[in-house]
């Protein structure tokens, strides 16, 4: 592609290790990888963490032409890299003339959005689980003589305390039961493993 008119108009070359852009910079261009490999990194807790390596056909930096936000990550050439670089008008012109490229970009954006939604769901569910575990652990400390808890009453109480829907509370209780933390006998729930519950709650020993 390096010899085509498209590359002649929009192409950029980067040597191995050369920065393409840095986190925090103002961005005006998005990029499509023509050849080579691009490393995407982000500074987390004081060190650079690689988020992805992108190869031919992948694109990055698109938020710069969508909302003009500062770069949220850094991009570096891993080896000899050829890119197509588009500003907003250039990219709109490209996809208006090439439906295949437009559909490829839309497909990849949808996949990224689904991946982001999946990660959010995972984090929300993990947070629910910890909150419910902490609520149960505090209850166990406050009521040391309580050996069995009415299940429906417990679900309603935890749901009301935390503002979490009853189905989510019920699901987490079942997970704790499967893990041996709780034991369910007919309509009651008993705490079998206080140490494991404390660990789920993130409470130090």
C-alpha positions in Angstrom: 0.0 0.0 0.0 3.0 2.2 0.5 3.1 3.0 -3.2 -0.6 3.8 -3.6 -2.0 7.3 -4.0 -3.8 6.8 -0.6 -0.5 6.4 1.2 1.1 9.2 -0.8 -1.7 11.5 0.5 -2.1 10.2 4.1 0.9 8.0 4.8 3.5 8.4 7.6 6.5 6.2 8.4 8.0 5.5 11.9 11.2 3.8 12.8 11.5 1.2 15.5 10.9 2.7 19.0 9.8 6.1 17.5 6.9 7.7 19.3 3.7 8.3 17.3 2.0 10.2 20.1 2.2 10.5 23.9 -0.4 10.2 26.6 -1.8 13.6 27.5 -1.1 15.3 24.2 -3.7 17.1 22.2 -4.6 14.9 19.3 -6.0 15.8 15.8 -5.3 12.6 13.9 -6.4 9.0 13.9 -4.3 6.2 12.4 -4.7 3.0 10.5 -1.8 0.5 10.5 -0.6 -0.3 7.0 2.4 -2.4 8.0 4.5 -3.1 11.1 3.4 -3.2 14.7 2.3 -0.4 17.1 2.5 -0.7 20.9 -0.2 1.1 22.9 0.8 1.9 26.5 -0.7 3.7 29.4 1.0 5.0 32.6 -0.6 3.2 35.5 0.7 3.6 39.1 3.9 5.3 37.9 4.9 2.7 35.2 4.1 2.2 31.5 1.8 -0.8 31.0 1.2 -2.2 27.5 -2.5 -2.3 26.6 -2.2 -3.8 23.1 -0.1 -4.4 20.1 -1.8 -3.4 16.8 -1.0 -4.7 13.3 -2.1 -4.3 9.7 -5.7 -3.1 9.4 -6.1 -2.0 13.1 -6.7 1.7 13.9 -6.1 3.8 16.9 -6.4 7.4 18.2 -9.9 7.7 16.8 -11.2 9.8 19.8 -9.0 12.6 18.6 -11.3 13.2 15.6 -14.5 12.3 17.4 -14.4 14.5 20.5 -10.9 16.1 20.4 -10.0 14.8 23.8 -6.4 14.5 25.0 -4.6 11.3 24.2 -5.5 8.7 26.9 -2.5 6.4 26.0 0.8 6.5 24.2 1.6 4.9 20.9 5.1 3.7 19.7 6.4 1.9 16.7 7.6 -1.6 17.6 9.4 -2.1 14.3 9.3 -0.2 10.9 5.8 1.1 10.8 3.7 2.6 8.0 0.4 4.3 8.9 -2.4 6.2 7.3 -3.1 9.4 9.3 -6.4 11.2 9.0 -7.9 14.3 10.5 -11.6 14.5 10.8 -12.4 15.8 7.3 -9.9 13.4 5.7 -11.4 10.4 7.5 -15.0 11.4 6.6 -14.0 11.8 3.0 -12.3 8.3 3.0 -15.3 6.4 4.4 -17.8 8.3 2.2 -15.9 6.9 -0.8 -15.1 3.4 0.5 -18.0 1.5 2.2 -15.7 -1.5 3.0 -13.4 0.7 5.1 -16.4 2.3 6.8 -18.0 -1.0 7.7 -14.6 -2.3 9.0 -14.2 0.7 11.3 -17.8 0.4 12.5 -17.4 -3.3 13.2 -14.2 -2.7 15.2 -15.7 0.1 17.1 -18.7 -2.1 18.0 -16.4 -4.8 19.2 -14.5 -2.4 21.3 -17.7 -1.0 22.8 -18.9 -4.5 23.6 -15.6 -5.3 25.2 -15.8 -2.2 27.3 -19.4 -3.1 28.4 -18.3 -6.6 29.4 -15.5 -5.2 31.5 -17.9 -2.7 33.2 -20.3 -5.6 33.9 -17.5 -7.6 35.4 -16.4 -4.7 37.7 -20.0 -3.9 38.7 -20.6 -7.6 39.6 -17.4 -7.8 41.5 -18.3 -4.7 43.5 -21.8 -6.0 44.3 -20.2 -9.3 45.5 -17.8 -7.4 47.8 -20.5 -5.1 49.1 -22.8 -8.0 49.9 -20.0 -9.9 51.6 -19.1 -6.9 53.7 -22.8 -6.4 54.7 -23.0 -10.1 55.8 -19.7 -10.0 57.6 -20.8 -6.9 59.6 -24.1 -8.6 60.4 -22.2 -11.7 61.6 -20.1 -9.5 63.9 -23.1 -7.7 65.3 -25.1 -10.9 65.9 -22.6 -13.5 67.0 -25.3 -15.8 68.4 -27.3 -15.9 65.2 -26.9 -19.4 63.8 -29.4 -19.3 60.9 -31.0 -16.4 59.0 -34.3 -16.5 57.2 -33.3 -16.4 53.6 -36.1 -14.2 52.2 -35.7 -11.8 55.1 -31.9 -11.7 54.5 -32.3 -11.0 50.8 -34.7 -8.2 51.5 -32.5 -6.7 54.3 -29.3 -6.7 52.2 -31.1 -5.4 49.2 -32.5 -2.5 51.2 -29.3 -1.8 53.0 -27.2 -1.6 49.8 -29.8 -0.4 47.2 -29.0 -3.6 45.1 -31.9 -5.4 43.4 -33.1 -8.6 45.1 -32.1 -10.8 42.1 -28.5 -9.7 42.3 -28.4 -10.4 46.1 -30.0 -13.8 45.5 -27.4 -14.6 42.8 -24.4 -13.7 45.1 -25.9 -15.7 48.0 -26.0 -18.7 45.7 -22.4 -18.1 44.7 -21.4 -18.0 48.4 -23.3 -21.2 48.9 -21.5 -23.0 46.1 -18.2 -21.8 47.5 -19.0 -23.2 50.9 -19.2 -19.8 52.6 -22.9 -20.1 53.4 -25.1 -23.2 53.9 -28.7 -23.1 52.8 -31.2 -25.4 54.7 -34.7 -25.1 53.4 -35.6 -21.4 54.0 -32.6 -20.4 56.1 -29.0 -19.5 55.5 -26.1 -20.2 57.9 -22.6 -18.8 57.8 -20.1 -21.7 57.5 -16.8 -20.0 56.7 -16.3 -16.6 58.3 -12.7 -16.3 57.1 -13.7 -16.8 53.5 -16.5 -14.3 53.9 -14.1 -11.8 55.4 -11.8 -12.4 52.4 -14.6 -11.8 49.9 -15.4 -8.6 51.8 -11.8 -7.4 51.5 -11.4 -7.0 55.3 -7.9 -7.5 56.6 -7.2 -10.2 59.1 
